[in-house]
Amino acid sequence: MLISALLILLLPFLFLIFSFGKRNNKHLFLISIYFISCSVLLVVSTLYTATVSNYNSGIALDMNLLFFFRQKPLHVVTLSRLYNLSVALFMLSATISVLVIKKRAQLQLVSLLAIITLFLYLNDPNTTSDVFILQYTGNNKPLINVIYNNLGTINNIIVCLYLGFPLYCINQRIRNTKIQFMVKNYRILSICMLIIDIYFMLILNVFFKTIRYSNIDLAKLPIERTDSYIATIPIFITFLLIFSVIFILLYFKPFNNLIIKPRYSVANNMKNTSNNLNMILHTYKNAFITVDRIASTINDCLANGNDDTIKSCTKTLNIISADQLDKINKTLFLTRIKDFTSTKVNIADTVNLAVNESKIPENIKVTVTSESPIINVLGEHFYLKEVFKNLIENSITALEQTDKEEKVIEIKSYTDDEFVIIEVFDNGCGIYNKSKSEIFDLYSSSKPKKECGGIGLYFVHNIISLLNGEIEVSSSVNEYTLFLIILPRYDK
């Protein structure tokens, strides 16, 4: 059993590395502290059982660890306190999960911490000893008698409260959120927490059912327990628990922060970058070929004295140079993001300004709706405006590639508890499935070859990432494209 506890402790530490090494991994942090609390309870319960019974394990390594810990044996009262603290640690994990899942839960936090304190006080061996003395000296009080006569039931109610309340909070968040990836994350988090809750109840009520918080009856020690399989079965259940949670995390890939691109994906990105860079340089090459031909025409006209043709050619040169300089400046601007100072930005105003500054054709209808006239995030106004201008430009390009009679761009902004969500929708040509996973890569573009693509969405993704946000895209070919931006809400 000890080897099981020590092995299960490895998993939460790995989770913690990801939690602190990657941003927004609060869900992995919750799973980590749940695992740690179960591991501590498993260790203490094993030591408790080994102290009060003829503990025997079918695994030699487990017994060697047990003998190591027995070199400095703890008193059964101390073990009882450690056991209660282990249960309280699990309750504290549940309290932290409520605080993370349910924002502005100060009242619930204070109540849950108070119940943990009450649990530790009621089940402390000194307290139960004092009550025992009072009961047999005639100084007891009716309320104390009622509490301690039903202490087992009270403890079970408290434990069930801490098992169920986090799951209830997760269910409320799932019902209230409009963000699909958050719904997925919360559902997987609830499944993982439910598995760990079941394992916690197995430790309490099946594996170590003889240990009941403050119940210490030294007259009944030692407890005979000689069947080695009783100590071996929980080890297999522990490994089943670990592999179940790992399978869920690897198969469903939640939390969007543990996704590591495989080598072939990196190779594809390099290939896309090369292809698109080649396309852009080819565009510049064509421009210079045109300039060379026009220069030759001007030389011929100078020899013949044809001033009108020279004027026309000069005007064409000015148009070409201005167009190419604009493309080059845009490339340099979007691929080189400077450090900026974050301030409070009203998303509603920023979106409206981006729409007003965009060159929108008359045959495209743009609608902008906002849940509130003031929806603030922490960011930089200029760069956020450029984000929305690039998304609008992307939608215009998609709409120009269709022959639909009604061409629309819809931009919606609303809040969802701790987040601000902005939707940019168009009913244009859509994005092929092959391109969805690559559209945010540098120089990856689904635009026509003659256009300088592959930079705008790369810029958009970089800015949103710098603001600790997320951007998702959903699309159907020849039907629609929807960009979903999620940013942390700023209420200060």
C-alpha positions as CSV (number, residue, x, y, z in Angstrom):
1,M,0.0,0.0,0.0
2,L,2.8,2.4,0.8
3,I,4.4,1.8,-2.6
4,S,1.0,2.6,-4.2
5,A,0.9,5.9,-2.3
6,L,4.4,6.9,-3.2
7,L,3.8,6.1,-6.9
8,I,0.6,8.0,-7.0
9,L,2.4,11.0,-5.6
10,L,4.5,11.1,-8.8
11,L,1.6,12.0,-11.0
12,P,0.4,15.2,-9.2
13,F,4.0,16.5,-9.2
14,L,4.1,16.1,-13.0
15,F,0.7,17.9,-13.2
16,L,2.1,20.7,-11.0
17,I,5.0,21.1,-13.4
18,F,2.6,21.6,-16.3
19,S,0.3,23.8,-14.1
20,F,3.0,26.3,-13.2
21,G,5.0,25.9,-16.4
22,K,2.0,26.6,-18.7
23,R,-0.5,29.4,-18.3
24,N,-4.2,28.9,-17.5
25,N,-3.7,25.3,-16.3
26,K,-5.7,25.8,-13.2
27,H,-7.7,22.6,-13.9
28,L,-4.5,20.5,-13.9
29,F,-3.6,22.2,-10.6
30,L,-6.9,21.1,-9.1
31,I,-6.4,17.5,-10.2
32,S,-2.9,17.6,-8.8
33,I,-4.0,18.7,-5.3
34,Y,-6.7,16.1,-5.3
35,F,-4.1,13.4,-6.1
36,I,-1.8,14.7,-3.4
37,S,-4.6,14.6,-0.7
38,C,-5.5,11.0,-1.7
39,S,-1.8,10.0,-1.6
40,V,-1.3,11.5,1.9
41,L,-4.5,9.8,3.1
42,L,-3.3,6.5,1.7
43,V,0.1,6.7,3.4
44,V,-1.4,7.7,6.8
45,S,-4.1,5.0,6.6
46,T,-1.5,2.4,5.8
47,L,0.7,3.4,8.7
48,Y,-2.3,3.5,11.0
49,T,-3.4,0.0,10.0
50,A,0.2,-1.3,10.3
51,T,0.4,0.1,13.8
52,V,-2.9,-1.3,15.1
53,S,-3.0,-4.6,13.3
54,N,-0.9,-7.5,11.9
55,Y,-0.5,-5.8,8.6
56,N,0.8,-8.0,5.8
57,S,1.4,-7.1,2.1
58,G,1.9,-9.5,-0.8
59,I,4.6,-7.1,-2.2
60,A,8.0,-7.3,-0.7
61,L,8.9,-3.7,-1.6
62,D,5.8,-2.5,0.2
63,M,6.8,-4.4,3.3
64,N,10.3,-3.0,3.2
65,L,9.0,0.5,3.0
66,L,6.7,-0.3,6.0
67,F,9.6,-1.6,8.0
68,F,11.5,1.6,7.2
69,F,8.7,3.8,8.6
70,R,8.3,1.5,11.6
71,Q,11.8,2.3,12.8
72,K,10.4,5.4,14.5
73,P,6.8,4.4,15.3
74,L,4.1,7.0,15.9
75,H,1.6,6.8,18.7
76,V,-1.9,5.8,17.7
77,V,-3.2,9.2,18.9
78,T,-0.8,11.0,16.6
79,L,-1.7,8.8,13.7
80,S,-5.4,9.6,14.4
81,R,-4.7,13.3,14.2
82,L,-2.7,12.8,11.0
83,Y,-5.6,10.8,9.6
84,N,-8.0,13.5,10.3
85,L,-5.6,16.1,8.8
86,S,-5.4,13.9,5.7
87,V,-9.2,13.9,5.4
88,A,-9.2,17.7,6.0
89,L,-6.6,18.1,3.3
90,F,-9.0,16.5,0.8
91,M,-11.7,18.9,2.0
92,L,-9.3,21.8,1.5
93,S,-8.7,20.6,-2.0
94,A,-12.4,20.7,-2.6
95,T,-12.5,24.2,-1.1
96,I,-9.8,25.4,-3.4
97,S,-11.6,23.9,-6.4
98,V,-14.8,25.7,-5.5
99,L,-12.8,29.0,-5.2
100,V,-11.2,28.4,-8.7
101,I,-14.4,27.2,-10.4
102,K,-16.9,29.6,-8.8
103,K,-15.6,33.2,-8.9
104,R,-16.6,35.6,-6.1
105,A,-17.2,32.8,-3.7
106,Q,-15.9,34.5,-0.5
107,L,-18.9,33.4,1.6
108,Q,-18.7,29.8,0.5
109,L,-14.9,29.9,1.1
110,V,-15.4,31.1,4.7
111,S,-18.1,28.6,5.3
112,L,-16.1,25.6,3.9
113,L,-13.0,26.5,5.9
114,A,-15.1,26.9,9.1
115,I,-16.6,23.4,8.6
116,I,-13.1,21.9,8.1
117,T,-12.0,23.6,11.4
118,L,-15.1,22.2,13.2
119,F,-14.4,18.7,11.7
120,L,-10.9,18.7,13.1
121,Y,-12.0,20.0,16.5
122,L,-14.9,17.5,16.9
123,N,-12.7,14.5,15.9
124,D,-9.5,15.4,17.8
125,P,-8.6,12.6,20.3
126,N,-8.3,15.1,23.1
127,T,-11.8,16.5,22.5
128,T,-13.4,13.0,22.3
129,S,-11.5,12.0,25.5
130,D,-12.9,15.1,27.3
131,V,-16.4,14.3,26.2
132,F,-16.0,10.7,27.3
133,I,-14.9,11.9,30.8
134,L,-17.9,14.3,30.9
135,Q,-20.4,11.6,30.0
136,Y,-19.2,9.3,32.8
137,T,-18.9,12.1,35.5
138,G,-22.4,13.4,35.1
139,N,-21.3,16.8,33.8
140,N,-22.3,16.2,30.2
141,K,-24.7,18.5,28.3
142,P,-27.6,17.3,26.1
143,L,-26.3,19.1,23.0
144,I,-22.8,17.5,23.3
145,N,-24.4,14.1,23.8
146,V,-26.5,14.5,20.6
147,I,-23.5,15.6,18.6
148,Y,-21.2,12.8,19.8
149,N,-23.8,10.1,19.7
150,N,-24.3,11.0,16.0
151,L,-20.7,12.0,15.2
152,G,-20.3,9.3,12.6
153,T,-23.3,10.5,10.7
154,I,-22.2,14.1,11.0
155,N,-18.7,13.2,9.6
156,N,-20.3,11.3,6.7
157,I,-22.5,14.4,5.9
158,I,-19.5,16.7,5.9
159,V,-17.5,14.4,3.7
160,C,-20.4,14.1,1.2
161,L,-20.7,17.9,1.2
162,Y,-17.1,18.3,0.1
163,L,-17.4,15.5,-2.5
164,G,-20.5,16.9,-4.1
165,F,-20.2,20.7,-3.9
166,P,-17.3,21.1,-6.3
167,L,-19.2,18.9,-8.9
168,Y,-22.3,21.1,-8.4
169,C,-20.2,24.2,-9.0
170,I,-18.8,22.6,-12.2
171,N,-22.3,21.8,-13.4
172,Q,-23.4,25.4,-12.8
173,R,-20.4,26.7,-14.8
174,I,-21.2,24.3,-17.7
175,R,-24.8,25.5,-17.7
176,N,-23.8,29.2,-17.7
177,T,-20.9,29.3,-20.0
178,K,-21.2,29.8,-23.8
179,I,-17.6,28.8,-24.6
180,Q,-17.4,25.4,-26.1
181,F,-13.8,24.6,-25.1
182,M,-14.6,25.6,-21.5
183,V,-17.6,23.2,-21.5
184,K,-15.3,20.4,-22.7
185,N,-12.7,21.3,-20.0
186,Y,-15.2,21.4,-17.2
187,R,-16.8,18.1,-18.2
188,I,-13.4,16.3,-18.3
189,L,-12.5,18.0,-15.0
190,S,-15.7,16.7,-13.4
191,I,-15.0,13.1,-14.7
192,C,-11.5,13.2,-13.3
193,M,-12.7,14.6,-10.0
194,L,-15.5,12.0,-9.8
195,I,-12.9,9.2,-10.3
196,I,-10.7,10.6,-7.5
197,D,-13.8,11.0,-5.3
198,I,-14.7,7.3,-5.8
199,Y,-11.2,6.3,-4.9
200,F,-11.2,8.6,-1.8
201,M,-14.4,6.9,-0.6
202,L,-12.8,3.5,-1.2
203,I,-10.0,4.4,1.1
204,L,-12.4,5.7,3.7
205,N,-15.0,3.0,3.6
206,V,-13.6,-0.1,2.0
207,F,-9.8,-0.4,2.2
208,F,-9.5,1.1,5.8
209,K,-13.0,0.8,7.1
210,T,-11.7,0.0,10.6
211,I,-10.3,3.6,10.9
212,R,-13.1,6.1,11.7
213,Y,-11.7,9.5,12.5
214,S,-11.7,9.8,16.3
215,N,-12.6,6.2,17.2
216,I,-9.6,4.9,19.2
217,D,-10.3,1.9,21.3
218,L,-7.0,0.7,22.6
219,A,-8.6,-2.3,24.3
220,K,-9.4,-3.8,20.9
221,L,-5.8,-3.6,19.6
222,P,-4.2,-5.3,17.8
223,I,-6.7,-6.1,15.0
224,E,-6.0,-9.4,13.3
225,R,-5.4,-8.9,9.6
226,T,-3.3,-11.6,8.0
227,D,-4.7,-11.8,4.4
228,S,-2.1,-10.4,2.1
229,Y,-4.6,-10.0,-0.8
230,I,-6.5,-7.4,1.2
231,A,-3.5,-5.2,1.1
232,T,-2.6,-6.0,-2.5
233,I,-6.0,-5.4,-4.2
234,P,-5.9,-1.6,-3.5
235,I,-2.6,-1.4,-5.3
236,F,-4.2,-2.6,-8.5
237,I,-7.2,-0.3,-8.0
238,T,-4.7,2.6,-7.5
239,F,-3.0,1.9,-10.8
240,L,-6.4,1.6,-12.5
241,L,-7.2,5.0,-11.2
242,I,-4.0,6.5,-12.4
243,F,-4.2,5.1,-15.9
244,S,-7.9,6.1,-16.2
245,V,-7.1,9.7,-15.5
246,I,-4.1,9.7,-17.8
247,F,-6.1,8.1,-20.6
248,I,-8.8,10.7,-20.2
249,L,-6.3,13.6,-20.3
250,L,-4.3,12.1,-23.3
251,Y,-7.3,11.0,-25.3
252,F,-9.6,14.1,-25.0
253,K,-6.6,16.5,-24.7
254,P,-8.4,19.1,-22.5
255,F,-7.2,22.4,-21.2
256,N,-5.5,23.4,-24.5
257,N,-2.1,23.8,-22.9
258,L,-0.7,20.2,-23.0
259,I,-0.8,19.9,-26.8
260,I,2.7,19.3,-28.1
261,K,3.1,19.5,-31.9
262,P,4.7,16.3,-33.3
263,R,7.7,16.4,-35.5
264,Y,5.7,15.9,-38.7
265,S,3.6,19.0,-37.8
266,V,6.7,21.1,-37.4
267,A,7.9,19.9,-40.7
268,N,4.6,20.7,-42.4
269,N,4.7,24.2,-40.8
270,M,8.2,24.7,-42.2
271,K,7.0,23.6,-45.6
272,N,4.0,26.0,-45.5
273,T,6.3,28.8,-44.4
274,S,8.6,28.1,-47.3
275,N,5.8,27.8,-49.9
276,N,4.1,31.0,-48.7
277,L,7.4,33.0,-48.5
278,N,8.2,31.8,-52.0
279,M,4.7,33.0,-53.1
280,I,5.3,36.5,-51.6
281,L,8.8,36.8,-53.1
282,H,7.3,35.7,-56.5
283,T,4.7,38.5,-56.1
284,Y,7.5,41.1,-55.6
285,K,9.5,39.5,-58.5
286,N,6.5,40.1,-60.8
287,A,6.2,43.6,-59.6
288,F,9.9,44.3,-60.5
289,I,9.5,42.7,-63.9
290,T,6.6,45.0,-64.6
291,V,8.7,48.0,-63.4
292,D,11.6,46.9,-65.7
293,R,9.3,46.7,-68.7
294,I,7.7,50.1,-67.9
295,A,11.2,51.6,-67.6
296,S,12.1,50.2,-71.0
297,T,9.0,51.8,-72.4
298,I,9.9,55.1,-70.9
299,N,13.4,55.0,-72.5
300,D,11.8,54.3,-75.9
301,C,9.4,57.2,-75.4
302,L,12.2,59.5,-74.4
303,A,13.9,58.7,-77.7
304,N,10.7,59.3,-79.7
305,G,9.5,62.3,-77.6
306,N,6.2,60.7,-76.6
307,D,5.4,62.7,-73.4
308,D,1.9,61.4,-72.9
309,T,3.1,57.8,-72.7
310,I,5.8,58.8,-70.4
311,K,3.3,60.4,-68.0
312,S,1.1,57.3,-68.1
313,C,4.0,55.0,-67.4
314,T,5.2,57.2,-64.5
315,K,1.8,57.1,-63.0
316,T,1.7,53.3,-63.2
317,L,5.1,53.2,-61.6
318,N,3.9,55.3,-58.7
319,I,0.9,53.0,-58.2
320,I,3.0,49.8,-58.2
321,S,5.6,51.2,-55.8
322,A,3.0,52.5,-53.4
323,D,1.2,49.1,-53.5
324,Q,4.3,47.1,-52.9
325,L,5.6,49.4,-50.2
326,D,2.2,49.1,-48.4
327,K,2.5,45.3,-48.5
328,I,6.1,45.4,-47.2
329,N,5.3,47.8,-44.4
330,K,2.3,45.6,-43.4
331,T,4.5,42.5,-43.4
332,L,7.1,44.2,-41.2
333,F,4.4,45.6,-38.9
334,L,2.5,42.4,-38.4
335,T,5.5,40.2,-37.9
336,R,7.2,42.4,-35.4
337,I,5.1,43.0,-32.3
338,K,6.6,45.6,-30.0
339,D,6.3,45.5,-26.2
340,F,3.2,47.4,-25.1
341,T,1.8,48.6,-21.8
342,S,-1.5,47.0,-21.0
343,T,-4.3,49.4,-20.0
344,K,-8.1,49.1,-19.7
345,V,-9.7,48.8,-23.1
346,N,-13.4,48.9,-23.9
347,I,-14.0,46.1,-26.5
348,A,-17.2,47.6,-27.7
349,D,-15.5,50.9,-28.7
350,T,-12.5,49.1,-30.2
351,V,-14.7,46.9,-32.4
352,N,-16.7,49.9,-33.7
353,L,-13.5,51.9,-34.5
354,A,-12.1,48.9,-36.3
355,V,-15.3,48.6,-38.5
356,N,-15.2,52.4,-39.2
357,E,-11.6,52.2,-40.3
358,S,-12.0,49.1,-42.5
359,K,-12.7,49.5,-46.3
360,I,-15.9,47.5,-46.5
361,P,-17.5,47.0,-50.0
362,E,-21.1,48.3,-50.3
363,N,-22.5,44.8,-51.1
364,I,-21.3,43.5,-47.7
365,K,-23.6,44.1,-44.7
366,V,-21.8,44.5,-41.3
367,T,-23.7,44.3,-38.0
368,V,-22.1,44.9,-34.6
369,T,-23.9,44.0,-31.4
370,S,-22.6,44.2,-27.8
371,E,-24.1,42.9,-24.6
372,S,-23.1,46.1,-22.9
373,P,-21.7,49.4,-24.1
374,I,-18.8,48.9,-21.6
375,I,-17.0,45.5,-21.8
376,N,-13.4,46.0,-20.5
377,V,-10.3,43.9,-21.0
378,L,-6.7,44.5,-20.1
379,G,-4.7,45.2,-23.3
380,E,-3.5,47.8,-25.8
381,H,-6.1,49.7,-27.8
382,F,-4.1,50.0,-31.0
383,Y,-3.1,46.4,-31.3
384,L,-6.6,45.1,-30.4
385,K,-8.1,47.4,-33.1
386,E,-5.6,45.9,-35.6
387,V,-6.7,42.4,-34.5
388,F,-10.4,43.2,-35.4
389,K,-9.4,45.0,-38.6
390,N,-7.5,41.9,-39.8
391,L,-10.4,39.6,-39.0
392,I,-12.8,41.9,-40.9
393,E,-10.3,42.0,-43.8
394,N,-10.2,38.2,-43.7
395,S,-14.0,38.0,-43.8
396,I,-14.1,40.5,-46.7
397,T,-11.7,38.3,-48.7
398,A,-13.8,35.2,-47.9
399,L,-17.0,36.9,-49.0
400,E,-15.5,38.2,-52.3
401,Q,-14.8,34.6,-53.3
402,T,-18.5,33.7,-53.2
403,D,-21.4,34.6,-55.5
404,K,-24.0,34.8,-52.7
405,E,-26.6,37.5,-52.9
406,E,-26.5,38.3,-49.2
407,K,-23.0,38.8,-47.8
408,V,-22.8,39.5,-44.1
409,I,-20.3,40.0,-41.4
410,E,-21.6,39.8,-37.8
411,I,-19.5,40.8,-34.8
412,K,-20.8,40.1,-31.3
413,S,-19.3,40.8,-27.9
414,Y,-20.5,39.6,-24.6
415,T,-19.3,38.5,-21.2
416,D,-19.3,35.1,-19.5
417,D,-18.4,35.4,-15.8
418,E,-14.6,35.8,-15.9
419,F,-14.2,36.1,-19.7
420,V,-15.0,38.4,-22.6
421,I,-16.1,36.7,-25.8
422,I,-16.0,38.3,-29.3
423,E,-17.4,36.5,-32.3
424,V,-16.6,37.5,-35.8
425,F,-18.8,35.6,-38.3
426,D,-19.1,35.7,-42.1
427,N,-21.1,33.6,-44.6
428,G,-18.2,33.5,-47.1
429,C,-16.3,30.7,-48.7
430,G,-15.2,29.0,-45.4
431,I,-12.0,27.2,-44.6
432,Y,-11.0,23.7,-45.6
433,N,-10.4,21.3,-42.7
434,K,-6.8,20.9,-43.8
435,S,-6.2,24.6,-43.3
436,K,-7.9,25.1,-39.9
437,S,-5.0,23.9,-37.9
438,E,-2.5,25.9,-39.9
439,I,-4.2,29.3,-40.5
440,F,-2.5,30.9,-37.5
441,D,1.0,29.9,-38.7
442,L,3.3,32.5,-40.2
443,Y,2.9,32.7,-44.0
444,S,0.2,30.1,-44.0
445,S,-2.7,31.4,-46.1
446,S,-5.8,30.2,-47.9
447,K,-6.1,33.4,-49.9
448,P,-5.6,33.5,-53.6
449,K,-2.0,33.2,-54.8
450,K,-1.9,36.8,-56.0
451,E,-2.4,38.1,-52.5
452,C,0.1,38.6,-49.8
453,G,-1.4,36.3,-47.2
454,G,-0.3,34.4,-44.1
455,I,0.5,37.3,-41.9
456,G,-2.7,38.8,-40.6
457,L,-4.0,35.8,-38.6
458,Y,-0.5,35.1,-37.3
459,F,-0.5,38.7,-35.9
460,V,-4.0,38.1,-34.5
461,H,-3.0,34.9,-32.7
462,N,0.2,36.5,-31.3
463,I,-1.7,39.5,-29.9
464,I,-4.4,37.3,-28.3
465,S,-1.8,35.0,-26.8
466,L,0.1,38.0,-25.3
467,L,-3.2,39.1,-23.6
468,N,-3.5,35.6,-22.0
469,G,-6.5,34.8,-24.3
470,E,-7.6,32.1,-26.7
471,I,-8.8,32.2,-30.3
472,E,-10.7,29.4,-32.0
473,V,-12.1,29.0,-35.5
474,S,-15.0,26.9,-36.8
475,S,-15.9,26.8,-40.4
476,S,-17.8,25.0,-43.1
477,V,-16.8,25.2,-46.7
478,N,-19.0,27.5,-48.8
479,E,-21.1,28.2,-45.8
480,Y,-19.4,30.2,-43.0
481,T,-16.4,31.0,-40.9
482,L,-16.6,31.9,-37.2
483,F,-13.6,33.3,-35.2
484,L,-14.2,33.1,-31.4
485,I,-11.9,35.2,-29.2
486,I,-11.8,34.7,-25.4
487,L,-10.1,37.3,-23.3
488,P,-9.9,37.7,-19.5
489,R,-12.4,40.2,-18.2
490,Y,-11.1,43.3,-16.4
491,D,-13.5,44.9,-13.9
492,K,-11.2,47.2,-12.0
